[in-house]
Amino acid sequence: MRKPIVAASFSGGETSAVMTKLLFDKYSETHNVVVTFANTGQEHENTLKFVNDCDKQFGWNVVWIEAVVNPEKGKGIRHKVVTYETAARNGEPLEADFAKHGLPGPGWLHCTRDTKELPIQDYFKSVHGLKKGSYPLAIGIRSDEMDRMSKSRHKRKIIYPLIDAGWTQEDVKAEIATWPFKLDLKSAAWGNCVWCQKKSRRKLLTLAKEDPSIFDFVKKVESLYSGIVSDNHLEEHPNATRQMFRDNLTSTDLIEMANTLEFEPYTDNFQTQMFSNASYDVFLDTGSSCGESCEIGADD
């Protein structure tokens, strides 16, 4: 008799990696733990390396998935399986989605849905015969970030092993410290996707200051797809455009702001310092559900 499946959505972040390891420790004897990593093509290269390192170290057999977007109206998102070596690195899955649905941004956060959630759902349906909500799906969110849990988690059978275990960021870092490799990013601000519009303005300005070239892909898609204002088909409106960042800012606006505005750059310690020393700034620190990585269900 085949073991029941429990799915792990490995986002490529440290928290998600520790969650996946705990999931194997708890369920591997009774369940078939299937690990997927949905690549958008704009993850940091060291994120991709970290996923591959985890897979080689722990033997998770990670399934690397990318979205396949059919430009025809009414045709849904499918998936394809890639590898560490063949994974997109120039934003191809995201650009295909933007070409059909327009740029994501406040009020229309379709990028996680289309390049992560739907391809994973298609994989489990087409490969394992499992429909959405018919199998447990583990997500890497800690007990100190419970506000990121999906509102529809019970209906969708989403589980949070780290929350159940009471693990905090300190616990995750202590576990990671015992591993023979690490996720080599300058700070959590660089977590995938690097330029994500859900990040706080402080994170984005820090990135723009440190390396403005990370916005090269954004500049490209802004020039091509900001005029697409329908989420369902290509409908050009000459006087209507969409921009991805808060207050209708463009990537060029952010780069210019980073060079002219005086601000304290984001560091890994900044998040914990904000509320203790009253340094929280509404303009700079308002964010969405973005942590070190992009998790399924966090935008519900």
N, C-alpha and C positions, 0 to 999 in steps of 0.2 A: 504493500500500500504506500502510495506517494505521500510525502510529508506536505502539510499545508504550507502555502507561501506567506512569508512576511516580507514586505518590501522596505528597502532602505533608500531614501532619496539623499544621496551624498552630494552636497553642494560644492565641496572642494575647500570648505573652511575647517579650521581646527575643531570647533565645537561639533560640527557635523561628522568629522572623522572619529572623534571620541564616541559620539553617539553610535556610530556604525560598529565600532569595536565592542561596545557594551551590548549591542543587539546580538552580535554573534555569540558573545559569552553567555547570554541568557537563553537564546532561542535555537542555536545551531543544532542541538541534539534532537529537538522536537519539530523544528520547522526548516524549510528550505529558505534561507535568507538570500534574497535577490537584491543586489545593490546596483543602482543606476546612477550615472552622472550625466546630466543634461548640459551639453556644451553650447553656449551661445555664440562662440567665436570671438568674444571680447573679454574672456577671462584673462587674468594675468598669466603669463607663461609659467610663472612659478606655482600658480594654482594648479595648472595642468600637471606639472612635475610632481606636486604634492599628492595629487590623486593617484598618479602612477606609482609613486613611492609607497603609498599606503597599500596599494593592491599587491605589489611585489613583496612587501614585508609581511602582510597578514593573510594573503591568499584569498581575497574577497571575490575574485572573478568579477570585477566591476564591469558592467555593461555601459559603454560610452554611447550616448544617444544624441542625435541632433534632429531638430525639426526639419520637416520637408513641407514647405508651404506651396500649395497649389494656387496660382494667381487667379484662377477662375472663381467667380462669385458662387458661394454656396458649397464649395469644396473645402473640407476640413483639413486640419493639421494631421499629418502622418509623421512617421519617424524613420530614421535610418540608423544603423549601428556602425560606428567608426571605431578607431583605436587612438591611443595616445599619439602615435606617429601620424595618423591621417586626419586627426581632428582639425576642424576649421580654426584658423587663427586670425582671420581678417574680417570677422563679423558677418560671414555669409548667411547663417540662419537668421540673424537679426535683420539684416538688410532685406532679405526676401519677405519677412513679415512687415517691415516698414513700407515696402513697395506696395503691398496690398492694403494695409490698414492705416497707414500714416504713422507719424511719430508718436511714441508714447509720451505721457506727461501727466501732470496733476489732473485727475478726473478720468483718465483713460490709460490706466496702467495695464496694457495688454501684453507687454513683453514677457513677463514671467509666465503668464498663462500660456502664451503661444510657443515659447521656446523651451519651456521646462515642463509645465503641468500636462499639456495636451500631448506632447510627444511621449512622455512617460506613460500616460494612460493608453495611448495607442500601442505602445510596446506590450504592455501587460494584456491588452485585449487580443492583439493579433498573434502574439507568441505564446501566451499562457492561457488564453481564453477567459480572462478575468475582467469583469466590468468595473468601472469606477465605483468605489464604495463597497466592493465585495471582498476586499482583502485589507489587512492592516498595513498602513503606510507610515513608516517611522520618519520623523522630521527632527533635525538637530537644533532644538531650541532649549536653552537652559532654564533652570528654576528662577534665575534672576532677570529673566526677560519674558515672563509669562504673558505680558501684554501682546506678544507677537503670535500667540496661538490663534489658529483658525476658528472663526465663529461657527463654522460648519463642521468642526472636527468629528463630532459624534456621527453625523450622517455619512461622512466620508471615511470613517474608520481611521482617522489620522491619530497616531499615537506619538507621545513625546517621552522616550525612555529617560532622558536626562532630567526632565521635570519630575517624573515618577521617582527617580533616585535622589532627587534633591541636589543635583550637581550645579554648582555655580561656576563663574568664570575662573575663579581661583582653582577649583577642582580640575577643570579642563586643562589649565596651564600646568598644573602639577603632573597630570597624566602625560601630557605632551612632552614634558621635560625628560621623561624616562625613555622616549622613543629615540632611535638612532638618526633621525632626520627631522626636519621642521619645515613649516610653511614659511618660506623666506620672502616676506614682504616688509617694506619699510615700516608700515604701521597698518592698523585695521582700516585706515582710510583707503588703502590700496586693494581691499577685498573686492571680489568680483561682483558684477562687471565693474571695471576700474572707474569709469566715469558715470556710473548709474545715477539717474536723475532723482532717485529716492534719497540719496545721501544728503546730509546737511550741507548748507552753503559753506560752512567752515571746512568741511572735508573737501568739497569740490575746489574751493579757492586754494587750499593747501596743495592739492594735486596740480592745479594749474600753475602754481608758483614753482613747484618742484620739477615738473616735466609737462609743459604745455602740449607736447606731441601726443599725449594720451587722448587728446580731443580731436585728433586728425580724422578718425572715423566719424565722429559726431559731426564735424564740419561737412564731411561728404554727404551724409544722409540728410542733414539740414538743407543743403543746397538742392537735393533731389526730391525730397518727400514732404517738406513742410507745407506744401499746398494741398496735400491729400487730407481732406477733412471728414471723410466718411470712414467708419471702421469696417464697412462691409464691401465697399468697392471703390474703384478709382473715380473720384468725383472732384474735379478741379474747380475751385472757386477763386477767381482772380484776386479778390480783396480779402480773402480769409486764409490765414496761415496758422499752423500750430508750432509751438516751440516746446522742447522737452523740459526745460528747467523752470522752477518757480518764478512767478512774476513775468512770465513770457520771455525769459532771458535766453540768449543763444550761447553757444560755447565761446564765441568771440567776446561776448559781453563778460563772461566769467573770467576769461584770461586777462582782459583789460582791468577788471575789478581787482584781480589778484595782484596786479602790478601797481595799482594806485591806492588801494584801501589798506590802512594799517590794521592788522588783526593778528591775534595769537594763533599760530599754526596748530592744526590738530595733531595730537599725539595719543598713544594708547592710554596714557594716564589722564587725558583731558576729560573723558567721559565721567570718571569717578570724581574728578575735581570740580566739575561744573556746579554741582548743587551744594558742595561743602563750602566753597568759597564765594558763592554768589556770582560766579563768572558767566553764568548762562546768558546768552544773548539771543533774543527771539529772532532777530534778523539773520544771525549766523548759524544758530544751532537747531532751528526747527527742522525736524527730519520726519521721515515716514517710518517704515518698518525695516530699514536697512541696518543690519548688523555687520559682521565681518563677511557675510555672504548672503546670497539671495535664497530664501527658503520658500517652498511651496506653502500656500495658505496664509502667509503673513500679511497679504494685502486684502484679505477678505473684509 
